[in-house]
Amino acid sequence: MGYIIWEAFENQLEWFQLLDGDYQQLMPDADEIMHSQVFPGLWLAVEALLNNQMERVLEVMQVGLNSPEYSRL
């Protein structure tokens, strides 16, 4: 379980996931991509999303859907 907060005026995105009974903020990796731990293969290119680079957002999502984590579902 988790939730995403998109703060439009601040141009920020925060993703929280329920881990061990507490909501913890998910941090992007070095490539600014967040990887869901609840839904394996759900990847989000944060900077691309915030900068309206939707082609990159969709590209990263497709890579996540082709990942070994997703294929195990």
ROLO-177897 format. One line per field, with one value per residue: residue number from 1; residue in one letter; chain; x negated, y negated, z negated of N, C-alpha, C in turn. Coordinates in steps of 0.2 Angstrom, whole numbers, always signed. Layout:
% residues N
num NUM	... .
residuo A	... .
cadena A	... .
n.east X	... .
n.north Y	... .
n.up Z	... .
ca.east X	... .
ca.north Y	... .
ca.up Z	... .
c.east X	... .
c.north Y	... .
c.up Z	... .
% end
This chain:
% residues 73
num 1	2	3	4	5	6	7	8	9	10	11	12	13	14	15	16	17	18	19	20	21	22	23	24	25	26	27	28	29	30	31	32	33	34	35	36	37	38	39	40	41	42	43	44	45	46	47	48	49	50	51	52	53	54	55	56	57	58	59	60	61	62	63	64	65	66	67	68	69	70	71	72	73 .
residuo M	G	Y	I	I	W	E	A	F	E	N	Q	L	E	W	F	Q	L	L	D	G	D	Y	Q	Q	L	M	P	D	A	D	E	I	M	H	S	Q	V	F	P	G	L	W	L	A	V	E	A	L	L	N	N	Q	M	E	R	V	L	E	V	M	Q	V	G	L	N	S	P	E	Y	S	R	L .
cadena A	A	A	A	A	A	A	A	A	A	A	A	A	A	A	A	A	A	A	A	A	A	A	A	A	A	A	A	A	A	A	A	A	A	A	A	A	A	A	A	A	A	A	A	A	A	A	A	A	A	A	A	A	A	A	A	A	A	A	A	A	A	A	A	A	A	A	A	A	A	A	A	A .
n.east -4	-2	-5	-5	-10	-8	-14	-9	-12	-24	-31	-35	-36	-31	-33	-25	-27	-19	-28	-33	-23	-24	-22	-34	-45	-48	-63	-71	-82	-99	-97	-86	-74	-60	-56	-43	-40	-29	-22	-30	-40	-34	-39	-44	-49	-54	-59	-58	-44	-40	-45	-37	-41	-35	-37	-49	-45	-35	-44	-52	-43	-39	-51	-51	-40	-45	-54	-63	-57	-44	-40	-39	-27 .
n.north +6	-11	-29	-43	-60	-74	-89	-102	-116	-118	-110	-96	-79	-66	-50	-38	-23	-9	-1	+11	+7	-7	-22	-26	-37	-35	-35	-42	-34	-35	-38	-46	-39	-31	-16	-5	+4	+11	+14	+23	+18	+7	-8	-25	-39	-52	-66	-68	-67	-78	-88	-88	-79	-68	-57	-51	-47	-37	-29	-24	-18	-7	+0	+4	+12	+22	+28	+41	+41	+38	+48	+59	+59 .
n.up +0	+3	+7	+17	+18	+27	+28	+35	+36	+30	+38	+35	+31	+20	+14	+5	-4	-13	-25	-36	-45	-45	-36	-24	-15	+2	+11	+25	+37	+43	+56	+55	+54	+47	+39	+36	+22	+19	+30	+40	+54	+57	+62	+60	+68	+60	+62	+75	+76	+69	+77	+88	+98	+106	+115	+110	+97	+101	+107	+97	+89	+97	+98	+84	+84	+92	+84	+74	+61	+63	+72	+64	+58 .
ca.east +0	-6	-2	-9	-8	-11	-14	-10	-15	-31	-34	-38	-33	-33	-29	-26	-25	-19	-33	-34	-18	-24	-23	-41	-46	-52	-68	-73	-89	-104	-94	-79	-68	-57	-54	-39	-41	-23	-20	-36	-40	-31	-44	-42	-54	-51	-61	-54	-37	-39	-47	-33	-44	-31	-40	-54	-40	-32	-49	-54	-37	-39	-57	-49	-35	-49	-59	-62	-53	-37	-38	-38	-20 .
ca.north +0	-17	-35	-48	-67	-78	-96	-106	-123	-117	-105	-91	-73	-62	-44	-35	-16	-6	+4	+12	+3	-14	-25	-28	-40	-31	-40	-40	-31	-40	-41	-50	-34	-28	-9	-3	+10	+14	+16	+24	+16	+0	-13	-32	-44	-58	-72	-68	-69	-85	-93	-87	-75	-62	-52	-48	-44	-31	-24	-21	-13	-1	+4	+7	+18	+28	+30	+47	+41	+38	+54	+64	+58 .
ca.up +0	+4	+10	+20	+17	+32	+26	+41	+35	+28	+43	+31	+30	+15	+14	-2	-4	-20	-26	-43	-48	-44	-29	-23	-9	+7	+14	+32	+38	+46	+62	+53	+55	+41	+40	+32	+19	+18	+37	+44	+61	+58	+61	+62	+69	+57	+65	+82	+75	+66	+82	+93	+103	+105	+118	+105	+92	+104	+109	+90	+87	+101	+95	+78	+86	+95	+79	+71	+56	+66	+75	+59	+55 .
c.east -4	-2	-7	-6	-12	-9	-15	-13	-22	-35	-38	-33	-35	-29	-31	-23	-24	-23	-34	-29	-19	-25	-30	-41	-51	-57	-70	-80	-93	-101	-87	-73	-66	-55	-49	-41	-35	-21	-27	-35	-37	-37	-42	-48	-52	-53	-58	-47	-36	-41	-43	-36	-41	-34	-45	-50	-38	-38	-52	-49	-38	-45	-55	-45	-39	-54	-58	-57	-46	-35	-37	-31	-15 .
c.north -6	-23	-39	-55	-71	-85	-100	-113	-123	-113	-100	-85	-69	-56	-40	-27	-13	+0	+5	+8	-4	-16	-28	-31	-36	-36	-37	-38	-37	-42	-44	-45	-31	-21	-7	+4	+14	+18	+17	+22	+10	-5	-20	-36	-51	-65	-73	-70	-76	-90	-91	-83	-68	-56	-48	-44	-37	-26	-21	-16	-7	+3	+7	+13	+24	+31	+37	+47	+41	+45	+60	+64	+63 .
c.up +0	+6	+12	+19	+22	+30	+32	+41	+33	+33	+40	+31	+25	+15	+8	-1	-12	-20	-33	-47	-48	-37	-28	-16	-4	+10	+21	+32	+41	+52	+61	+55	+48	+43	+35	+29	+18	+24	+41	+51	+62	+56	+63	+62	+67	+60	+72	+81	+73	+72	+88	+99	+103	+109	+114	+100	+95	+105	+102	+88	+91	+99	+89	+80	+89	+90	+77	+65	+58	+69	+71	+56	+58 .
% end
